[in-house]
């Protein structure tokens, strides 16, 4: 069995059509499947549509989050509920074609752990296409995971990948990168990208700035998670050397100004500029270090913490039993 995880945010107009397409694909190819719709704080009646679909088909499983926690949280909730040996993610706006699912499953049979979709021909505005290509090229170069479309919502994972790789914030687009850092085998498949039929894009210009910051986070977590001193210590050493050189330069200016009185005004201006530059340099280094340390703390201490809250489901959630260490069995 494979699981399809679909994050939903105000997509009531497209849910029934998407469900029918998924159902038809499963029937045509004789595939056993479950369809997990995660309501990420919808306000347009999407949850009622999910409930209605679940009432007529037990393969449909609905999860409703108490508010809008973001796509990464919705995916994490779906991953936790998934029961299939393979998990497929796609968006609910009908731009991802469910007919691509059999092709993904065939690639998984070839030994891949993650297969990422590539929207080679995109039906998006030109400015989004250009920005996406620049961003994808930057991600591939910095992380070493060469994919044409890191942000494609249509992806396929082995269950072990989504259970092991923890995501939070907006790191969902970097799951292949995080999986590759753990040694999983990554593949890519060209997929059919359909024009948008309902609604509008949920992402604005701020998406690219957030994506750039998330890229720095992923680079840090995958490259320096176990050895943060290699990055923080190296950056601190550079700042220390620059600070020392600036102090030497300032001392030289002070001595020169004492010898040549006519240069006092010029030296004061240069001295003030150097003070400002040194202050900005130190402040920037401190802020970046604090930010990276914060990401490291979240990654380690928050890996077993859910960054979302489930309000209700259309099924009975599993009961988790606390494990008792063997040395306390008698007690």
C-alpha positions in Angstrom: 0.0 0.0 0.0 1.1 3.6 -0.7 -0.1 6.7 1.1 -0.9 10.0 -0.5 -0.4 13.0 1.8 -2.2 16.2 0.6 -1.9 19.4 2.6 -5.0 21.5 2.2 -5.5 25.2 2.7 -8.8 26.6 1.4 -9.0 24.2 -1.6 -12.7 23.2 -1.3 -13.3 23.8 -5.0 -10.7 21.2 -6.1 -10.8 18.5 -3.4 -13.5 16.3 -4.9 -11.9 16.4 -8.4 -8.6 15.5 -6.9 -10.1 12.6 -4.9 -11.8 11.2 -8.0 -8.5 11.4 -10.0 -6.6 9.6 -7.2 -9.3 7.0 -6.9 -9.3 6.4 -10.7 -5.5 6.0 -10.7 -5.6 3.4 -7.9 -8.4 1.5 -9.7 -6.8 1.5 -13.1 -3.5 0.2 -11.9 -4.9 -2.1 -9.2 -3.1 -0.2 -6.4 -3.9 -0.3 -2.8 -3.8 3.2 -1.4 -4.9 5.6 1.3 -5.5 9.3 0.8 -4.6 11.6 3.7 -6.0 15.1 3.5 -4.6 17.5 6.1 -6.7 20.6 6.7 -4.2 23.3 7.6 -6.6 25.7 9.2 -9.0 26.1 6.3 -11.9 28.6 6.5 -13.7 27.8 3.3 -15.5 24.5 4.1 -12.7 22.2 3.0 -12.9 20.2 6.2 -16.6 19.3 5.6 -15.7 18.2 2.1 -13.0 15.9 3.5 -15.4 14.5 6.1 -18.0 13.8 3.3 -15.4 12.0 1.2 -14.2 9.9 4.2 -17.8 8.9 5.0 -18.2 7.1 1.6 -14.6 5.8 1.2 -12.6 4.4 4.1 -9.4 5.0 2.1 -9.8 8.7 2.7 -8.4 9.9 6.1 -8.8 13.4 7.2 -6.7 15.4 9.7 -7.7 18.8 10.9 -5.2 21.1 12.5 -6.4 23.7 15.0 -5.1 26.6 13.0 -2.8 27.3 10.0 0.6 26.0 11.0 2.1 25.9 7.5 2.8 23.3 4.9 5.7 21.7 6.8 3.5 21.0 9.8 0.6 19.7 7.6 3.0 17.3 5.9 4.5 16.2 9.2 1.0 15.4 10.5 0.3 13.4 7.4 3.6 11.6 7.6 2.9 10.5 11.1 -0.4 9.1 10.2 0.8 7.3 7.0 0.6 3.5 6.9 1.9 2.8 3.4 5.4 1.6 2.6 5.7 4.5 0.2 4.4 8.0 0.8 3.6 10.4 -2.1 3.0 14.1 -1.6 1.1 16.4 -3.9 -0.6 19.8 -3.7 -4.4 20.1 -3.6 -4.7 22.8 -6.4 -4.8 20.2 -9.2 -1.6 21.4 -10.8 0.1 18.1 -9.8 -1.2 15.2 -12.0 -2.1 12.0 -10.1 -1.4 10.1 -13.3 2.3 10.4 -12.5 1.9 8.2 -9.4 2.6 4.8 -11.2 5.8 6.2 -12.7 7.0 7.2 -9.3 6.3 3.8 -7.9 8.3 2.2 -10.8 11.3 4.4 -10.0 11.0 3.4 -6.3 11.3 -0.2 -7.4 14.7 0.7 -9.0 16.1 1.3 -5.5 15.5 5.0 -4.9 14.5 6.2 -1.5 13.3 9.6 -2.6 12.0 10.6 -6.1 11.4 14.3 -6.6 9.2 15.7 -9.4 10.6 18.1 -12.0 8.1 20.5 -13.6 10.1 20.8 -16.8 7.4 22.7 -18.6 5.7 25.0 -16.1 2.4 26.9 -16.4 3.3 29.7 -14.0 4.0 33.4 -14.6 7.4 34.0 -16.1 8.8 35.9 -13.1 8.0 32.9 -10.8 9.7 30.5 -13.3 12.9 32.6 -13.5 13.1 33.1 -9.8 12.5 29.4 -9.2 15.3 28.3 -11.6 17.7 30.7 -10.0 16.8 29.4 -6.5 17.0 25.8 -7.5 20.4 26.3 -9.1 21.6 27.9 -5.9 20.3 25.1 -3.7 21.9 22.4 -5.9 25.2 24.1 -5.9 25.3 24.8 -2.1 24.0 21.4 -1.0 25.4 19.1 -3.6 22.0 17.6 -4.3 21.4 18.3 -8.0 17.7 18.6 -8.6 16.0 20.8 -11.2 13.0 21.6 -9.0 13.5 21.3 -5.2 10.2 23.0 -4.5 8.0 20.7 -6.6 5.1 19.4 -4.4 4.9 16.1 -6.2 7.4 13.8 -4.5 7.7 10.2 -3.4 9.4 8.8 -0.3 9.9 5.5 1.4 8.2 5.4 4.7 11.5 5.2 6.5 12.6 8.6 5.1 9.6 10.6 6.3 9.7 8.9 9.7 13.4 9.7 10.1 13.7 13.1 8.6 12.0 15.7 10.8 10.8 18.9 9.3 9.7 22.2 10.8 9.2 25.8 9.8 9.4 25.8 6.0 12.0 23.0 5.5 9.5 20.8 3.6 11.0 21.9 0.2 14.4 20.6 1.4 13.4 17.0 2.4 15.5 15.5 -0.4 18.5 17.5 0.8 18.0 16.4 4.4 17.5 12.8 3.3 20.6 12.8 1.1 22.6 14.0 4.1 21.5 10.8 5.9 22.6 8.6 3.0 19.3 8.0 1.2 19.3 7.6 -2.5 17.7 10.5 -4.4 16.2 10.4 -7.9 14.2 12.8 -10.1 11.3 12.4 -12.5 9.9 14.8 -15.1 6.2 15.4 -14.3 3.3 17.0 -16.1 2.5 20.4 -14.6 -1.1 21.5 -15.2 -2.4 25.1 -15.4 -4.1 26.4 -12.2 -7.9 25.9 -12.3 -9.0 27.2 -8.9 -7.8 29.8 -6.5 -4.5 31.5 -6.5 -0.9 31.0 -5.4 -0.4 31.1 -1.6 3.1 32.4 -1.9 4.3 35.9 -2.4 7.6 37.7 -2.9 8.5 37.0 0.7 8.7 33.3 -0.2 12.1 33.8 -1.9 13.6 35.6 1.1 12.4 32.9 3.5 13.6 30.2 1.1 17.1 31.8 1.1 17.2 31.9 4.9 16.0 28.3 5.0 18.7 27.3 2.6 21.3 28.7 5.0 19.7 26.7 7.8 19.7 23.4 5.7 23.3 24.0 4.7 24.2 24.5 8.4 22.3 21.5 9.6 23.6 19.1 6.9 27.2 20.3 6.9 27.9 21.5 10.5 25.2 19.9 12.7 27.6 17.6 14.5 30.5 20.1 14.3 29.2 23.6 14.7 32.5 24.9 15.9 33.9 24.4 12.4 31.6 27.1 11.1 31.1 29.3 14.2 34.7 29.1 15.3 36.0 29.9 11.8 33.7 32.8 11.4 34.6 34.1 14.9 38.3 33.8 14.1 37.9 35.9 11.0 36.0 38.5 13.0 38.7 38.5 15.6 41.5 38.9 13.1 39.6 41.8 11.4 39.0 43.4 14.7 42.7 43.2 15.6 43.8 44.7 12.3 41.3 47.5 12.8 42.6 48.2 16.3 46.2 48.3 14.9 45.1 50.6 12.1 43.4 52.9 14.6 46.5 53.0 16.8 48.6 53.9 13.8 46.2 56.7 12.9 46.3 58.1 16.5 50.1 58.1 16.5 50.1 59.8 13.1 47.6 62.5 14.1 49.8 63.4 17.1 52.8 64.0 14.7 50.9 65.9 12.0 48.5 68.4 13.6 47.0 69.4 10.2 45.7 65.9 9.6 43.5 65.8 12.8 40.2 66.4 11.0 40.9 63.8 8.3 42.0 61.2 10.8 38.9 61.8 13.0 36.6 61.1 10.0 38.4 58.0 9.0 38.4 56.9 12.7 34.7 57.3 13.0 34.1 55.3 9.8 36.2 52.5 11.1 34.4 52.4 14.4 31.0 52.1 12.5 32.4 49.3 10.3 33.8 47.4 13.2 30.6 47.7 15.2 28.5 46.4 12.3 30.9 43.6 11.7 30.8 42.4 15.3 27.0 42.8 15.5 26.5 40.9 12.3 28.7 38.1 13.5 26.8 37.9 16.8 23.4 37.8 15.2 24.4 35.1 12.7 25.9 33.0 15.5 22.8 33.3 17.7 20.6 32.4 14.7 22.6 29.3 13.9 22.7 28.2 17.5 19.0 28.7 17.7 18.5 26.4 14.7 20.8 23.8 16.2 18.9 23.8 19.5 15.6 23.4 17.6 16.9 20.6 15.5 18.2 18.6 18.4 15.9 19.3 21.3 12.7 19.8 19.2 13.1 16.7 17.0 10.6 14.8 19.1 8.2 17.7 19.5 5.2 18.3 17.3 5.1 21.8 15.9 1.3 21.5 15.2 -1.8 20.6 17.1 -4.5 18.2 15.7 -8.1 19.3 16.4 -9.9 16.2 15.1 -9.7 13.4 12.6 -12.0 11.3 10.5 -10.5 8.1 12.0 -9.5 6.7 15.3 -5.9 7.8 15.9 -3.5 5.1 17.3 -2.9 4.8 21.0 0.7 5.4 21.9 2.0 3.3 24.9 5.0 4.6 26.8 7.9 2.1 26.6 9.3 0.8 29.9 13.0 0.1 30.1 13.8 -3.6 30.7 15.5 -2.9 34.0 12.1 -1.6 35.4 9.9 -4.5 34.1 9.6 -6.0 37.6 8.6 -2.7 39.1 
